Amino acid sequence: MGKYALCSKDIELRLGLAFGALWQYLRLLLLPYPLSYYYGFNQIPLVSFWSPMPILSALVYIGIGIFALLQLPRRSCLGFIAAYYCLAILPFSNLLKPGPGIIAERWIYACSLSMALLTAYCLLYYAQYLRIDNTANPTPTRRTKIALIAALFLLTTYSGIIIKRNADWRDLETLVFNDLEHLPQSVKAKAFAAELLMPKYLKDKRDTRLSERIALLLQETIRLDSTYAEPHNNLGLIYENRQDTAAAIRYYQKAIALRQNRYPTATTNLANIYFKQGRYSDIINIYRANLLADSTQLEPHINLARILSLVDRNDEVFGTQPNCFAAFSAETSLYLRQYSPILLRKRRQINRFAAMGKRLPH
C-alpha cells in the first residue's frame, strides 16, 4: 500500500511517505536500533506531508543541504560529508522514483560512509582532549573526561547492538521471529513467518502446537489485511487437517474470490474436499470459473478433464482438448523463452570442457 501511495496522484501523501522514509534512514544511520529485515507496508505512517514528522524530516534535510552548499566552497570536511550524504541518499529517497519495499538497509550502505567519516572527524577533533600529560600526577581536564565518557559510551552501545544483531542472524527462522516483536502491524512479516513454518507443519501435521502457532499468525494477518489471499488458503489447510471441513471450505472460497478465480492452488485444495464429499458438479464449476478467468494455465484444464471423464461426460472431455493443448503450448513456449538461453550456455560449457578433457563442475 505504501508503494502504491507513492505512485498515486496525491502529491501530499507521496511527499509525506518519502520524507517519512528519509527520516527512518537518518535514524538507522545514527542509532541502528531496532533493526528489521522488513520495513515495508504499515511500518512508515501513511500521512500527509503537512503532518509533524514529514515536516520535521524535510526541515532537517533542507538544513543539511544548505549547510553543504555553504561549506563546500570553503573546502570544509563537514561540507563534503553533508554533500556526499545528500547525493548518496537521493536515489533511494522515493522522491525521484518509488523504491520497492519503500526503504531497505542495503540502500544506505553507501550513505554509511558519510557517518563513518563524521565519526572519524569527531574522534580526531576531540582526540586533543584525550591526551594526558606524562607527569607524575596527571590531572585530566573536564573536556577530557567528557570526551572519554562519550567515546566509551558509543563503543559499548554500538558493540552491544552489533553483537545482539549477529545472534539474530543465526538462521532465517530466528531472524524472522525475533523481528516480529517490533513489527506488530506488519501484514507481510506475519504472513511470511506463517509461510516459513508451513513446510514443517506439512511434514508433521500432528504437531498441534505448531498448528496453533501458524493459525494465530494467519488470523493476525487477516485481521490486519482481510484482502490478502494467501493467509486464507493456508488457514484452509490448517482447518482441513483439523477435520473442520466447513471452515476449510469457507477459507478456500474466500481465497479464490480475493484472487478473482485466478488462484489454482486454492482451487485444487477446494476441489480435493469436494471430491471427498462426492460433489463432482461443484468441482466442475470451480474449475470452469478458474479457466474462465484465466485459460492459459495447464493444471486446471487437466483437472477438469479428469473429473469430466470420471463422471462419464467424455464428449465434454474432448471439447477441453484444444484449450488444454493451447495452454500446454503457451506454458512450453514460456519455459523455452526463460530457460533456452541457460540451457544453451550450459551446452556450450560442456562442449568447451569436453574439448579440454575436463568435466563440468557441479
N, C-alpha and C positions, 0 to 999 in steps of 0.2 A: 504493500500500500504506500509506503514511503517513497519508493521509486516512482510509482505512478503519480504521486503528488508532484514530484519534481518535473515530470513530463507534462503536467497539466497546464492549462492556460492561466491558472490562478498564480500570478507572479508573487503575491504576498506569501502564499503557502510555500512556494518554491524557495524564495529567499529565506523564509523562516527556517525551513528544514536544512538548507545549505549552511546558514550561519550556525545553526544548532550542531551540525556535523563538524564545522570548523572549531567550535568550542570544545567538542569532545576530543578532537585531535590535539589541541593545545593541552587539555587536561591529561591525556595519555602520555604526552611527552614530559610534562612537568611532574606528574605523580601517577605513574602507571599502575594504579590500583583502584578498583578491581579490574583485572584483565579478563577478557572473554574471547571465546572462539567465534562468537556471533554478535554483531552489533546492528542487525537489520531491523525488520518490522517491529514496531512497538518499543524500540529501545531509545529512540530520539523523539521527544514530543512533537507531534504534528500541529504546530501553532503558526499563527500569522507572524510576519516579520515584526509587527508592532508590539509583540509580547516582550517582556523584560529580558529573557535570556538571549534571543536573537539580536536585540538592540545592543546589549552589553557586549556580545561577541563581535558585532560589527564595529563598535567603538574601539575595542581592543585591537582589532586587525587594522583598522584605519590608522590608529596610533602607531602601530608597528611599521606600516607603510610610510607614513610621514617621517618617522624617525630615520628610516633607511634612506629616504630621499635627501634629508638634511645632512646626514652623516657621511654618505658616500663621497661627495666632492671633497671632504676633508681626509679621505682615505682612512676612515676610522674602522677599527677592527669590529666594533659593535655594529656599525652601519652595515658592514659586509655580512655579518651574521644575520641581521634582520632582513636584508635584501635576499639573501640565499634562502632563508626560511619561507619568505613570501613566494618566491619563484618555485620552490620545491613543492609547496602545498597547493599552488594554484591548479594544476591539472586534476587534483583529487578533491577539489573544494565543492563539487557539484554545481558550481556557478556556470562553468563553460559547457559541461556535458554531464548528465546524470551518471553516477557510477553504480554498478550492480552491487546490491547489498548496502548502499549508502556510504558506509565507512568500513575500513579494514586496517588492521595494524600494519600489514605488509606495505600499504601505500605510503606510510610515513617513515619508511626505512631511510629514505634519502633525507627527510626532514630531521631525523635524529642526529645527523651530522652537525646541524646548527646548534642543537642542545649540547652536544659533546664539545663543540668549540666554545660555547658560552660557559660551560663548566670549567674548561681549561683556562679560559680568560680570567674567571673569578678566582680560581686557585692561584694563578700567577700574580694577580693583583694583591691578594691577601697573603701571599707567601712571605712578604716582608714582615708581617705581624706574627708569623710563626717562628721567627728566628729568636733565639735566646742567647744572650752574650755568654761567652765562655769565661765566666768569672767564678769566684769561689762561692758566692751566694747570688745566683741569677734570680732576678725578680721579674716574672712575666708581667707585661702591661695588661690593661683591661682589654684592649683590642686583641692582644694575643690570645687571651682566654676565650673571648667570644669567637674568634676565628677557629680556634682549636675545637671548641664545643660544636660549632656548626659543621665542621669537617667530619668529626666523629659521628654526629647525628645523621648526616647524609649517608655516610659509609654504611652504618649499621642498618638504617632504614631500607635503603635500596638493596643491600645484600640480602636482608630478610625477605623482601618481595621476590627477588630472583630465585632464592632457594625454595621458597614455597611454590612458586610457579613451575619450577623444574619438576617438583614432585607431582603436580597436577598432570604433567605430560607423560606420565608413566605408560599409559595406553589411551586409546580413543575413548573407551567407556569411562575411565577415571576422569578424563578431561571434561567430557560432556556433562556428567552428573555433578562434578564439583562446580561447574559454571552455572548449573541450573539454579543454584542458591540465589544468585543475583540477576536471574533472568525470569522473574515471576510472571511477567506479562508477555513473554515471547512465545508466539504460536509456533514458529519454526523450531525453536530449541526443544520444546516439549514434544513436538511431533517427531523430530529427529531422534530424541532419546528413546521414544517408544519403538521406532523402526530399528534402532540399534539392538534392542532386546528381543525383537520378534524372531530372528533366526534361532536364538536359544530356546524360545518358547515352542517353536515349531518342531524342534528336536525332542523336547520333553514336555508334552502337553499336560502331564500330570503335576507339574510344578505349580501349585495353586498360589504360592506367594508371588512368583514371577508373573503369573496371570493377573493378579490383583494390582501389582505394580504397574504393568503395562496399561491395564484398563483405566487406572487412575490418571495416568499421563494423557491417554487419549481423550478421556472425558474433560480434562482441563483444557486440552487443545480445542475441542469442540466448543467449550464454554467461551473461549476467547475469540474463536472464529468459526461460526457454525457453517460457513460456506466451503470449508476445507474438506475435500472428498476422501483423501487417503485415510485419515483417522476413522471415518465412518466404516470404510471397508475393513480396516484392521480390528475395529471393535466387533464387527460382524463375525470375524474369525474367532475372536475370544468367546463370544456368546454361542456360536455354533459348537465349539468344543465343550462348553458347559451344558450342552443339550437344551439350551434355551432357543429353540428354533424360531419362535415368533420374534424375539429381539434381533436375532441374526438377520432374518429376512428384512426387518424394518431398517436396519443399518445398511444392508447391501442396497436396498431400493433407494435409500437416501443418497448413497454414494453415486449410484448410477444417474440419479436425477440431477445431482450437482454437476456432473460432467456432461449432462445433456445426451445421455445414452452413448457416450464415447469413452466408456471405461470397461474394456474387455475383461480385465481381471475380476472386477466386482460382478460383472455379468456371468462369468463362468462360475464364480462362487455361489451366486444365487441359483444358477441352473443346477448345480450339484444338489442343493437342498430340494429343489423342485423334483429332481429325478428320484431322490429317495422317497418322496411323497407320492410319486406317480403322476405328477402334474405336468404331463408332456405338452399340453397345449400352451401352458404358461411359459415353458421353456422356448417353444417356437416363437411365441410373441415377443419375448425379451431379446432373442437373437435377431429377429426381424427388425425390431426397433433399433438395435445396435447397428445393423447393416444399413438401415435407412438413414441414420445419422452419418455413418462413415462406412462406405462399401469397399474401401481399399485394404481392410485388414483381412488376413487369410484365416486366422483361427475361428472367428465367428462363422465364416462360410462352411468350414469343415464340420464344426459342431452342429450347425443347423442341418447339414446334410445327414449327419449320423442320426439325429433324433427323428428326422423325417423318414429315414429308412427303417428305424425301429418301430414306428407306428404304421408301417406299410403305406406310406404316401410317396411311393417311388417315382411317380410322374413328376412330383414337385422336386424330388432329389435331382432328377435330370435337368430340371429347369434352373437349378442353382449352379450347374457346372460352368456355364460361360462366365458368370460372375466370379466363381471360385478361381477359374483359370486366369481371369483378368487380374484378380488380387494377387495371385501367385506370381504372375508376370511382373506386376508393379513392385512386389516385395523383392523378387530376384533382381530386378533392374536396380533398385535402391542398394541392395547388397553389393552388386558388382561395381556400382559407382563409388561406393565407400571403400571397398576392400581391394579392387583390382590394382590400384597403384601400389598398395602394400605388398600384395602377392607378387607383382611384377618385380619390385625391388628385392624381395626375398629370393626369387628365382635367379636374378642377376648375381646376388651374393653367393648363392650355391654354386653357380657356374664359375664364378671367379675363384672361389676357394677350391673347387674341384680342379681347376687348371693349375693351381699352385700346389696341389697334392695335400690339401688340408681339409679338415672337417669344419663345418659351420658351427661356431659356438652357440650354445643354447642360452 
